[in-house]
Amino acid sequence: MKSISLLILSAALASSALAGTTPTDSGKSGKGVMPVITTGCECFAPGFALGVFGGGMFPRHGDNGVAGGGVLGEYFFTEYFGIQGTYGVFATSTEHHQFDGSLILRVPIKSLCIAPYIMAGGGVSTNSSTESSYHAGAGIEARFESLSCMGLFADGAYHFATDDGADFTIARMGVKFRF
């Protein structure tokens, strides 16, 4: 029994001797400062990103879906909340141009470096006439720390057009670059 107690006491003393020193702040208090430990992906920090996308526009009634693409710019004020502006053009009979502004709420899962998100906003479309719309949608983005936090995303948004019966959905896949 004495040998087990002596062994536990020796292990405790040895571990405290190997623990090293605690960094201290520069103040006179001498209190220890805990080092910052990063947990998972840090690619969803606040900041600016630019991107390009390809996708499709799917009218609610009538025409078949058409392909298109566009560009986007976004700014996140926190890792959870940001704004996004997009321009897309789709190959309808008269080239459908879509300008959208969105509020985005995302929830980063840092251990996987992905972030599901929801978005809502408004926009303007032009082809043979100009019309406003409102939209709501969702998507997911994956970021790659080894590639300067480049991101791949896929999302979709249903657009409620002010003209009855002219509603449509836009589905996008693309790449984003953080600055």
Backbone as JSON Lines, residues from 0, in Angstrom:
{"i":0,"aa":"M","n":[0.82,-1.19,0.0],"ca":[0.0,0.0,0.0],"c":[0.86,1.25,0.0]}
{"i":1,"aa":"K","n":[1.99,1.19,0.79],"ca":[2.9,2.34,0.84],"c":[3.54,2.56,-0.52]}
{"i":2,"aa":"S","n":[3.83,1.49,-1.24],"ca":[4.49,1.64,-2.53],"c":[3.55,2.28,-3.56]}
{"i":3,"aa":"I","n":[2.25,2.01,-3.51],"ca":[1.29,2.63,-4.43],"c":[1.15,4.12,-4.13]}
{"i":4,"aa":"S","n":[1.07,4.46,-2.84],"ca":[0.99,5.87,-2.45],"c":[2.24,6.62,-2.86]}
{"i":5,"aa":"L","n":[3.41,6.0,-2.66],"ca":[4.67,6.63,-3.05],"c":[4.75,6.8,-4.56]}
{"i":6,"aa":"L","n":[4.25,5.85,-5.32],"ca":[4.24,5.93,-6.78],"c":[3.34,7.07,-7.27]}
{"i":7,"aa":"I","n":[2.15,7.23,-6.69],"ca":[1.23,8.3,-7.08],"c":[1.82,9.66,-6.74]}
{"i":8,"aa":"L","n":[2.43,9.78,-5.54],"ca":[3.05,11.04,-5.14],"c":[4.22,11.39,-6.05]}
{"i":9,"aa":"S","n":[5.02,10.41,-6.45],"ca":[6.16,10.64,-7.35],"c":[5.67,11.1,-8.72]}
{"i":10,"aa":"A","n":[4.61,10.48,-9.23],"ca":[4.07,10.87,-10.54],"c":[3.52,12.29,-10.5]}
{"i":11,"aa":"A","n":[2.85,12.66,-9.42],"ca":[2.31,14.02,-9.29],"c":[3.43,15.05,-9.26]}
{"i":12,"aa":"L","n":[4.48,14.78,-8.5],"ca":[5.6,15.72,-8.44],"c":[6.34,15.82,-9.77]}
{"i":13,"aa":"A","n":[6.51,14.69,-10.45],"ca":[7.2,14.7,-11.74],"c":[6.4,15.46,-12.78]}
{"i":14,"aa":"S","n":[5.08,15.3,-12.79],"ca":[4.27,16.0,-13.8],"c":[4.28,17.5,-13.55]}
{"i":15,"aa":"S","n":[4.3,17.93,-12.29],"ca":[4.33,19.37,-12.04],"c":[5.69,19.96,-12.38]}
{"i":16,"aa":"A","n":[6.75,19.17,-12.27],"ca":[8.07,19.66,-12.63],"c":[8.22,19.81,-14.14]}
{"i":17,"aa":"L","n":[7.5,18.99,-14.91],"ca":[7.58,19.05,-16.37],"c":[6.57,20.02,-16.99]}
{"i":18,"aa":"A","n":[5.71,20.6,-16.19],"ca":[4.64,21.44,-16.72],"c":[5.13,22.72,-17.35]}
{"i":19,"aa":"G","n":[6.26,23.24,-16.98],"ca":[6.79,24.47,-17.56],"c":[6.26,25.69,-16.86]}
{"i":20,"aa":"T","n":[6.51,26.85,-17.46],"ca":[6.09,28.09,-16.84],"c":[4.85,28.64,-17.52]}
{"i":21,"aa":"T","n":[4.11,29.46,-16.81],"ca":[2.93,30.11,-17.33],"c":[3.31,31.51,-17.77]}
{"i":22,"aa":"P","n":[2.94,31.92,-19.01],"ca":[3.24,33.28,-19.43],"c":[2.51,34.27,-18.51]}
{"i":23,"aa":"T","n":[3.13,35.39,-18.28],"ca":[2.51,36.43,-17.44],"c":[2.3,37.67,-18.26]}
{"i":24,"aa":"D","n":[1.36,38.5,-17.8],"ca":[1.14,39.76,-18.49],"c":[2.22,40.76,-18.07]}
{"i":25,"aa":"S","n":[2.26,41.9,-18.75],"ca":[3.31,42.88,-18.48],"c":[2.99,43.77,-17.29]}
{"i":26,"aa":"G","n":[1.81,43.56,-16.69],"ca":[1.42,44.39,-15.55],"c":[2.13,43.95,-14.28]}
{"i":27,"aa":"K","n":[1.88,44.67,-13.21],"ca":[2.54,44.4,-11.93],"c":[1.85,43.3,-11.15]}
{"i":28,"aa":"S","n":[0.68,42.85,-11.6],"ca":[-0.08,41.88,-10.82],"c":[0.55,40.5,-10.83]}
{"i":29,"aa":"G","n":[1.25,40.12,-11.9],"ca":[1.89,38.83,-11.97],"c":[0.92,37.68,-12.22]}
{"i":30,"aa":"K","n":[-0.3,37.98,-12.61],"ca":[-1.28,36.94,-12.89],"c":[-0.93,36.23,-14.19]}
{"i":31,"aa":"G","n":[-1.21,34.94,-14.27],"ca":[-0.94,34.18,-15.47],"c":[-1.93,34.5,-16.57]}
{"i":32,"aa":"V","n":[-1.49,34.41,-17.81],"ca":[-2.34,34.63,-18.98],"c":[-2.42,33.32,-19.73]}
{"i":33,"aa":"M","n":[-3.64,32.86,-19.99],"ca":[-3.81,31.62,-20.72],"c":[-3.52,31.84,-22.2]}
{"i":34,"aa":"P","n":[-2.78,30.93,-22.83],"ca":[-2.51,31.07,-24.26],"c":[-3.79,30.86,-25.07]}
{"i":35,"aa":"V","n":[-3.87,31.49,-26.24],"ca":[-5.02,31.35,-27.12],"c":[-4.92,30.02,-27.85]}
{"i":36,"aa":"I","n":[-5.98,29.25,-27.78],"ca":[-6.02,27.95,-28.44],"c":[-7.07,28.03,-29.53]}
{"i":37,"aa":"T","n":[-6.67,27.76,-30.77],"ca":[-7.62,27.77,-31.87],"c":[-8.27,26.4,-31.97]}
{"i":38,"aa":"T","n":[-9.56,26.41,-32.2],"ca":[-10.3,25.16,-32.32],"c":[-10.94,25.1,-33.7]}
{"i":39,"aa":"G","n":[-10.4,24.31,-34.58],"ca":[-10.98,24.12,-35.89],"c":[-10.68,25.24,-36.86]}
{"i":40,"aa":"C","n":[-11.52,25.35,-37.83],"ca":[-11.37,26.28,-38.96],"c":[-11.61,27.73,-38.55]}
{"i":41,"aa":"E","n":[-10.72,28.6,-38.96],"ca":[-10.87,30.03,-38.68],"c":[-11.22,30.82,-39.95]}
{"i":42,"aa":"C","n":[-11.71,30.14,-40.98],"ca":[-12.0,30.78,-42.26],"c":[-13.3,31.57,-42.3]}
{"i":43,"aa":"F","n":[-14.13,31.48,-41.27],"ca":[-15.41,32.17,-41.27],"c":[-15.37,33.44,-40.42]}
{"i":44,"aa":"A","n":[-14.19,34.01,-40.26],"ca":[-14.05,35.26,-39.52],"c":[-14.69,36.4,-40.33]}
{"i":45,"aa":"P","n":[-15.04,37.52,-39.68],"ca":[-15.61,38.65,-40.41],"c":[-14.67,39.11,-41.53]}
{"i":46,"aa":"G","n":[-15.26,39.62,-42.6],"ca":[-14.45,40.11,-43.71],"c":[-15.19,40.07,-45.03]}
{"i":47,"aa":"F","n":[-14.43,40.39,-46.09],"ca":[-14.95,40.56,-47.44],"c":[-14.58,39.35,-48.31]}
{"i":48,"aa":"A","n":[-15.47,38.97,-49.22],"ca":[-15.21,37.89,-50.18],"c":[-15.84,38.23,-51.52]}
{"i":49,"aa":"L","n":[-15.21,37.77,-52.58],"ca":[-15.73,37.87,-53.95],"c":[-15.89,36.46,-54.49]}
{"i":50,"aa":"G","n":[-16.86,36.28,-55.4],"ca":[-17.06,34.95,-55.94],"c":[-17.67,34.95,-57.32]}
{"i":51,"aa":"V","n":[-17.66,33.78,-57.93],"ca":[-18.31,33.55,-59.22],"c":[-19.16,32.29,-59.08]}
{"i":52,"aa":"F","n":[-20.22,32.21,-59.87],"ca":[-21.1,31.04,-59.78],"c":[-21.7,30.71,-61.13]}
{"i":53,"aa":"G","n":[-22.11,29.46,-61.25],"ca":[-22.9,28.98,-62.36],"c":[-24.17,28.4,-61.78]}
{"i":54,"aa":"G","n":[-25.2,28.34,-62.56],"ca":[-26.43,27.81,-62.0],"c":[-27.55,27.74,-63.0]}
{"i":55,"aa":"G","n":[-28.74,27.67,-62.45],"ca":[-29.91,27.59,-63.29],"c":[-31.06,28.39,-62.73]}
{"i":56,"aa":"M","n":[-31.93,28.84,-63.61],"ca":[-33.14,29.55,-63.24],"c":[-34.31,28.68,-63.67]}
{"i":57,"aa":"F","n":[-35.23,28.45,-62.73],"ca":[-36.35,27.54,-62.98],"c":[-37.66,28.28,-62.74]}
{"i":58,"aa":"P","n":[-38.36,28.68,-63.82],"ca":[-39.64,29.39,-63.67],"c":[-40.69,28.5,-63.01]}
{"i":59,"aa":"R","n":[-41.59,29.12,-62.31],"ca":[-42.65,28.37,-61.62],"c":[-43.62,27.75,-62.63]}
{"i":60,"aa":"H","n":[-43.93,28.47,-63.67],"ca":[-44.87,27.98,-64.69],"c":[-44.27,28.2,-66.07]}
{"i":61,"aa":"G","n":[-44.66,27.36,-66.98],"ca":[-44.33,27.61,-68.38],"c":[-42.99,27.08,-68.81]}
{"i":62,"aa":"D","n":[-42.04,27.97,-69.02],"ca":[-40.75,27.63,-69.63],"c":[-39.96,26.6,-68.84]}
{"i":63,"aa":"N","n":[-39.04,25.95,-69.56],"ca":[-38.1,25.04,-68.92],"c":[-37.02,25.83,-68.21]}
{"i":64,"aa":"G","n":[-36.25,25.18,-67.35],"ca":[-35.13,25.82,-66.69],"c":[-34.05,26.21,-67.68]}
{"i":65,"aa":"V","n":[-33.31,27.25,-67.34],"ca":[-32.24,27.72,-68.22],"c":[-30.96,27.9,-67.4]}
{"i":66,"aa":"A","n":[-29.82,27.79,-68.08],"ca":[-28.52,27.93,-67.42],"c":[-28.09,29.39,-67.4]}
{"i":67,"aa":"G","n":[-27.14,29.67,-66.5],"ca":[-26.6,31.01,-66.41],"c":[-25.45,31.05,-65.43]}
{"i":68,"aa":"G","n":[-25.05,32.25,-65.06],"ca":[-23.96,32.42,-64.11],"c":[-23.86,33.87,-63.69]}
{"i":69,"aa":"G","n":[-22.9,34.15,-62.8],"ca":[-22.77,35.51,-62.34],"c":[-21.64,35.7,-61.36]}
{"i":70,"aa":"V","n":[-21.67,36.85,-60.69],"ca":[-20.66,37.24,-59.72],"c":[-21.34,37.68,-58.43]}
{"i":71,"aa":"L","n":[-20.57,37.66,-57.34],"ca":[-21.1,38.11,-56.06],"c":[-20.01,38.77,-55.24]}
{"i":72,"aa":"G","n":[-20.45,39.63,-54.34],"ca":[-19.58,40.23,-53.34],"c":[-20.31,40.17,-52.02]}
{"i":73,"aa":"E","n":[-19.58,39.86,-50.95],"ca":[-20.23,39.76,-49.64],"c":[-19.32,40.3,-48.55]}
{"i":74,"aa":"Y","n":[-19.95,40.77,-47.48],"ca":[-19.21,41.22,-46.31],"c":[-19.89,40.68,-45.07]}
{"i":75,"aa":"F","n":[-19.11,40.02,-44.22],"ca":[-19.63,39.51,-42.95],"c":[-19.14,40.39,-41.82]}
{"i":76,"aa":"F","n":[-20.09,40.91,-41.04],"ca":[-19.8,41.77,-39.9],"c":[-19.32,40.94,-38.71]}
{"i":77,"aa":"T","n":[-19.88,39.75,-38.55],"ca":[-19.46,38.77,-37.56],"c":[-19.35,37.45,-38.3]}
{"i":78,"aa":"E","n":[-18.94,36.4,-37.63],"ca":[-18.88,35.11,-38.33],"c":[-20.26,34.56,-38.63]}
{"i":79,"aa":"Y","n":[-21.31,35.17,-38.05],"ca":[-22.67,34.69,-38.23],"c":[-23.55,35.54,-39.15]}
{"i":80,"aa":"F","n":[-23.29,36.82,-39.28],"ca":[-24.2,37.73,-39.98],"c":[-23.47,38.55,-41.03]}
{"i":81,"aa":"G","n":[-24.05,38.59,-42.26],"ca":[-23.43,39.35,-43.33],"c":[-24.44,39.78,-44.38]}
{"i":82,"aa":"I","n":[-23.93,40.49,-45.39],"ca":[-24.73,40.94,-46.53],"c":[-24.06,40.46,-47.81]}
{"i":83,"aa":"Q","n":[-24.87,40.29,-48.85],"ca":[-24.34,39.82,-50.14],"c":[-25.07,40.53,-51.27]}
{"i":84,"aa":"G","n":[-24.32,40.93,-52.28],"ca":[-24.88,41.47,-53.51],"c":[-24.48,40.56,-54.67]}
{"i":85,"aa":"T","n":[-25.44,40.27,-55.56],"ca":[-25.14,39.38,-56.69],"c":[-25.69,39.95,-57.99]}
{"i":86,"aa":"Y","n":[-25.03,39.57,-59.07],"ca":[-25.52,39.83,-60.42],"c":[-25.42,38.51,-61.18]}
{"i":87,"aa":"G","n":[-26.52,38.11,-61.81],"ca":[-26.52,36.9,-62.62],"c":[-27.25,37.15,-63.93]}
{"i":88,"aa":"V","n":[-26.85,36.43,-64.95],"ca":[-27.54,36.49,-66.23],"c":[-27.87,35.05,-66.64]}
{"i":89,"aa":"F","n":[-29.11,34.86,-67.12],"ca":[-29.6,33.53,-67.45],"c":[-30.13,33.53,-68.87]}
{"i":90,"aa":"A","n":[-29.96,32.41,-69.57],"ca":[-30.19,32.3,-71.01],"c":[-31.65,32.08,-71.37]}
{"i":91,"aa":"T","n":[-32.52,33.0,-70.95],"ca":[-33.9,32.95,-71.42],"c":[-33.94,33.52,-72.83]}
{"i":92,"aa":"S","n":[-35.09,33.59,-73.44],"ca":[-35.17,34.09,-74.82],"c":[-34.7,35.53,-74.94]}
{"i":93,"aa":"T","n":[-34.77,36.31,-73.85],"ca":[-34.32,37.71,-73.9],"c":[-33.23,38.02,-72.86]}
{"i":94,"aa":"E","n":[-32.49,37.05,-72.42],"ca":[-31.46,37.21,-71.39],"c":[-32.01,37.83,-70.11]}
{"i":95,"aa":"H","n":[-32.26,37.01,-69.14],"ca":[-32.79,37.45,-67.85],"c":[-31.61,37.91,-66.98]}
{"i":96,"aa":"H","n":[-31.56,39.19,-66.64],"ca":[-30.53,39.76,-65.76],"c":[-31.13,39.9,-64.37]}
{"i":97,"aa":"Q","n":[-30.44,39.36,-63.35],"ca":[-30.96,39.37,-61.98],"c":[-29.96,40.05,-61.05]}
{"i":98,"aa":"F","n":[-30.4,41.11,-60.36],"ca":[-29.61,41.82,-59.35],"c":[-30.28,41.57,-58.0]}
{"i":99,"aa":"D","n":[-29.53,41.0,-57.03],"ca":[-30.1,40.68,-55.72],"c":[-29.23,41.22,-54.59]}
{"i":100,"aa":"G","n":[-29.89,41.59,-53.51],"ca":[-29.22,41.94,-52.26],"c":[-29.79,41.05,-51.17]}
{"i":101,"aa":"S","n":[-28.93,40.46,-50.35],"ca":[-29.39,39.5,-49.35],"c":[-28.76,39.75,-47.99]}
{"i":102,"aa":"L","n":[-29.54,39.48,-46.95],"ca":[-29.02,39.36,-45.59],"c":[-28.77,37.88,-45.37]}
{"i":103,"aa":"I","n":[-27.61,37.54,-44.79],"ca":[-27.25,36.14,-44.63],"c":[-26.98,35.84,-43.15]}
{"i":104,"aa":"L","n":[-27.56,34.75,-42.69],"ca":[-27.31,34.24,-41.35],"c":[-26.73,32.84,-41.5]}
{"i":105,"aa":"R","n":[-25.48,32.67,-41.05],"ca":[-24.83,31.37,-41.19],"c":[-24.4,30.84,-39.82]}
{"i":106,"aa":"V","n":[-24.21,29.53,-39.76],"ca":[-23.79,28.87,-38.52],"c":[-22.57,28.02,-38.84]}
{"i":107,"aa":"P","n":[-21.35,28.58,-38.67],"ca":[-20.14,27.8,-38.98],"c":[-19.99,26.59,-38.06]}
{"i":108,"aa":"I","n":[-19.64,25.48,-38.66],"ca":[-19.26,24.27,-37.92],"c":[-17.75,24.17,-38.09]}
{"i":109,"aa":"K","n":[-17.03,24.75,-37.15],"ca":[-15.58,24.93,-37.3],"c":[-14.82,23.62,-37.36]}
{"i":110,"aa":"S","n":[-15.3,22.59,-36.71],"ca":[-14.59,21.31,-36.73],"c":[-14.58,20.69,-38.13]}
{"i":111,"aa":"L","n":[-15.56,21.03,-38.96],"ca":[-15.64,20.52,-40.33],"c":[-15.3,21.57,-41.38]}
{"i":112,"aa":"C","n":[-15.18,22.82,-40.96],"ca":[-14.92,23.97,-41.84],"c":[-16.02,24.13,-42.9]}
{"i":113,"aa":"I","n":[-17.27,23.98,-42.45],"ca":[-18.42,24.22,-43.3],"c":[-19.38,25.15,-42.57]}
{"i":114,"aa":"A","n":[-20.27,25.79,-43.33],"ca":[-21.25,26.69,-42.72],"c":[-22.56,26.63,-43.5]}
{"i":115,"aa":"P","n":[-23.6,26.02,-42.92],"ca":[-24.92,26.14,-43.52],"c":[-25.44,27.56,-43.29]}
{"i":116,"aa":"Y","n":[-26.28,28.06,-44.2],"ca":[-26.78,29.43,-44.05],"c":[-28.17,29.57,-44.64]}
{"i":117,"aa":"I","n":[-28.84,30.62,-44.18],"ca":[-30.11,31.03,-44.77],"c":[-29.95,32.46,-45.26]}
{"i":118,"aa":"M","n":[-30.75,32.83,-46.26],"ca":[-30.66,34.19,-46.81],"c":[-32.05,34.67,-47.2]}
{"i":119,"aa":"A","n":[-32.19,35.98,-47.15],"ca":[-33.44,36.62,-47.56],"c":[-33.12,38.02,-48.05]}
{"i":120,"aa":"G","n":[-33.9,38.51,-49.01],"ca":[-33.64,39.84,-49.54],"c":[-34.56,40.2,-50.66]}
{"i":121,"aa":"G","n":[-34.1,41.15,-51.46],"ca":[-34.88,41.63,-52.59],"c":[-34.0,41.81,-53.81]}
{"i":122,"aa":"G","n":[-34.65,42.05,-54.93],"ca":[-33.88,42.21,-56.14],"c":[-34.69,42.79,-57.27]}
{"i":123,"aa":"V","n":[-34.0,42.96,-58.38],"ca":[-34.6,43.5,-59.6],"c":[-34.17,42.61,-60.75]}
{"i":124,"aa":"S","n":[-35.12,42.27,-61.63],"ca":[-34.79,41.51,-62.82],"c":[-35.17,42.32,-64.05]}
{"i":125,"aa":"T","n":[-34.35,42.13,-65.08],"ca":[-34.64,42.79,-66.35],"c":[-34.47,41.77,-67.47]}
{"i":126,"aa":"N","n":[-35.36,41.79,-68.38],"ca":[-35.2,41.12,-69.67],"c":[-35.94,42.01,-70.65]}
{"i":127,"aa":"S","n":[-37.17,41.74,-71.01],"ca":[-37.89,42.68,-71.86],"c":[-38.56,43.77,-71.02]}
{"i":128,"aa":"S","n":[-38.68,43.54,-69.71],"ca":[-39.23,44.53,-68.79],"c":[-38.49,44.43,-67.46]}
{"i":129,"aa":"T","n":[-38.63,45.45,-66.63],"ca":[-37.98,45.47,-65.32],"c":[-39.01,45.15,-64.25]}
{"i":130,"aa":"E","n":[-38.64,44.26,-63.32],"ca":[-39.57,43.82,-62.28],"c":[-38.82,43.55,-60.99]}
{"i":131,"aa":"S","n":[-39.44,43.88,-59.86],"ca":[-38.81,43.61,-58.57],"c":[-39.28,42.27,-58.02]}
{"i":132,"aa":"S","n":[-38.5,41.75,-57.07],"ca":[-38.85,40.47,-56.45],"c":[-38.26,40.41,-55.05]}
{"i":133,"aa":"Y","n":[-38.77,39.47,-54.27],"ca":[-38.24,39.18,-52.95],"c":[-37.83,37.72,-52.97]}
{"i":134,"aa":"H","n":[-36.84,37.36,-52.18],"ca":[-36.4,35.97,-52.21],"c":[-36.03,35.47,-50.82]}
{"i":135,"aa":"A","n":[-36.07,34.15,-50.67],"ca":[-35.63,33.45,-49.46],"c":[-35.01,32.14,-49.9]}
{"i":136,"aa":"G","n":[-33.94,31.76,-49.22],"ca":[-33.27,30.53,-49.61],"c":[-32.31,30.03,-48.55]}
{"i":137,"aa":"A","n":[-31.59,28.97,-48.9],"ca":[-30.64,28.35,-47.99],"c":[-29.51,27.73,-48.81]}
{"i":138,"aa":"G","n":[-28.4,27.49,-48.12],"ca":[-27.26,26.87,-48.79],"c":[-26.24,26.39,-47.79]}
{"i":139,"aa":"I","n":[-25.12,25.93,-48.32],"ca":[-24.0,25.48,-47.51],"c":[-22.7,25.87,-48.19]}
{"i":140,"aa":"E","n":[-21.7,26.19,-47.37],"ca":[-20.4,26.59,-47.89],"c":[-19.32,25.81,-47.17]}
{"i":141,"aa":"A","n":[-18.31,25.36,-47.9],"ca":[-17.14,24.69,-47.34],"c":[-15.93,25.56,-47.63]}
{"i":142,"aa":"R","n":[-15.09,25.77,-46.63],"ca":[-13.87,26.57,-46.8],"c":[-12.65,25.67,-46.62]}
{"i":143,"aa":"F","n":[-11.55,26.04,-47.28],"ca":[-10.32,25.26,-47.25],"c":[-9.18,26.15,-46.75]}
{"i":144,"aa":"E","n":[-8.76,25.93,-45.49],"ca":[-7.7,26.74,-44.89],"c":[-6.41,26.64,-45.69]}
{"i":145,"aa":"S","n":[-6.1,25.47,-46.21],"ca":[-4.85,25.27,-46.95],"c":[-4.82,26.03,-48.28]}
{"i":146,"aa":"L","n":[-5.97,26.52,-48.73],"ca":[-6.06,27.28,-49.98],"c":[-6.47,28.73,-49.7]}
{"i":147,"aa":"S","n":[-5.93,29.32,-48.65],"ca":[-6.21,30.71,-48.25],"c":[-7.7,30.93,-48.0]}
{"i":148,"aa":"C","n":[-8.33,29.95,-47.43],"ca":[-9.76,30.0,-47.06],"c":[-10.68,30.15,-48.26]}
{"i":149,"aa":"M","n":[-10.27,29.62,-49.42],"ca":[-11.15,29.59,-50.58],"c":[-12.38,28.75,-50.21]}
{"i":150,"aa":"G","n":[-13.55,29.16,-50.72],"ca":[-14.77,28.45,-50.37],"c":[-15.51,27.95,-51.6]}
{"i":151,"aa":"L","n":[-16.18,26.81,-51.44],"ca":[-17.11,26.29,-52.44],"c":[-18.5,26.36,-51.83]}
{"i":152,"aa":"F","n":[-19.49,26.78,-52.61],"ca":[-20.83,26.91,-52.06],"c":[-21.87,26.39,-53.04]}
{"i":153,"aa":"A","n":[-23.01,26.02,-52.48],"ca":[-24.19,25.63,-53.26],"c":[-25.4,26.15,-52.5]}
{"i":154,"aa":"D","n":[-26.31,26.81,-53.23],"ca":[-27.52,27.32,-52.57],"c":[-28.66,27.43,-53.57]}
{"i":155,"aa":"G","n":[-29.81,27.74,-53.04],"ca":[-30.99,27.95,-53.87],"c":[-31.88,28.97,-53.2]}
{"i":156,"aa":"A","n":[-32.57,29.77,-54.0],"ca":[-33.48,30.79,-53.47],"c":[-34.72,30.87,-54.34]}
{"i":157,"aa":"Y","n":[-35.87,30.9,-53.69],"ca":[-37.14,31.07,-54.37],"c":[-37.43,32.57,-54.44]}
{"i":158,"aa":"H","n":[-37.71,33.07,-55.65],"ca":[-37.98,34.49,-55.88],"c":[-39.48,34.71,-56.07]}
{"i":159,"aa":"F","n":[-40.04,35.55,-55.21],"ca":[-41.45,35.92,-55.29],"c":[-41.54,37.19,-56.12]}
{"i":160,"aa":"A","n":[-41.95,37.06,-57.38],"ca":[-42.03,38.21,-58.28],"c":[-43.28,39.04,-57.98]}
{"i":161,"aa":"T","n":[-43.19,40.34,-58.24],"ca":[-44.35,41.21,-58.03],"c":[-45.45,40.94,-59.05]}
{"i":162,"aa":"D","n":[-45.09,40.38,-60.2],"ca":[-46.06,39.99,-61.22],"c":[-46.55,38.58,-60.88]}
{"i":163,"aa":"D","n":[-47.85,38.41,-60.67],"ca":[-48.4,37.1,-60.32],"c":[-48.05,36.07,-61.39]}
{"i":164,"aa":"G","n":[-47.63,34.91,-60.93],"ca":[-47.31,33.82,-61.85],"c":[-45.91,33.86,-62.41]}
{"i":165,"aa":"A","n":[-45.12,34.89,-62.09],"ca":[-43.77,35.01,-62.65],"c":[-42.7,34.59,-61.63]}
{"i":166,"aa":"D","n":[-43.09,33.88,-60.56],"ca":[-42.12,33.42,-59.57],"c":[-41.11,32.46,-60.2]}
{"i":167,"aa":"F","n":[-39.92,32.39,-59.63],"ca":[-38.89,31.5,-60.14],"c":[-37.91,31.13,-59.03]}
{"i":168,"aa":"T","n":[-37.14,30.1,-59.26],"ca":[-36.1,29.65,-58.34],"c":[-34.76,29.76,-59.04]}
{"i":169,"aa":"I","n":[-33.75,30.21,-58.29],"ca":[-32.38,30.22,-58.81],"c":[-31.55,29.29,-57.93]}
{"i":170,"aa":"A","n":[-30.88,28.32,-58.56],"ca":[-29.95,27.42,-57.88],"c":[-28.54,27.76,-58.37]}
{"i":171,"aa":"R","n":[-27.59,27.85,-57.42],"ca":[-26.22,28.26,-57.79],"c":[-25.19,27.33,-57.16]}
{"i":172,"aa":"M","n":[-24.07,27.2,-57.84],"ca":[-22.87,26.55,-57.3],"c":[-21.7,27.42,-57.72]}
{"i":173,"aa":"G","n":[-20.76,27.65,-56.78],"ca":[-19.66,28.5,-57.15],"c":[-18.5,28.46,-56.18]}
{"i":174,"aa":"V","n":[-17.62,29.42,-56.34],"ca":[-16.4,29.52,-55.55],"c":[-16.27,30.95,-55.01]}
{"i":175,"aa":"K","n":[-15.75,31.08,-53.78],"ca":[-15.54,32.39,-53.15],"c":[-14.1,32.51,-52.71]}
{"i":176,"aa":"F","n":[-13.59,33.75,-52.76],"ca":[-12.22,34.05,-52.34],"c":[-12.27,35.15,-51.28]}
{"i":177,"aa":"R","n":[-11.68,34.89,-50.12],"ca":[-11.65,35.86,-49.01],"c":[-10.52,36.86,-49.2]}
{"i":178,"aa":"F","n":[-10.77,38.09,-48.78],"ca":[-9.74,39.13,-48.84],"c":[-9.55,39.74,-47.48]}
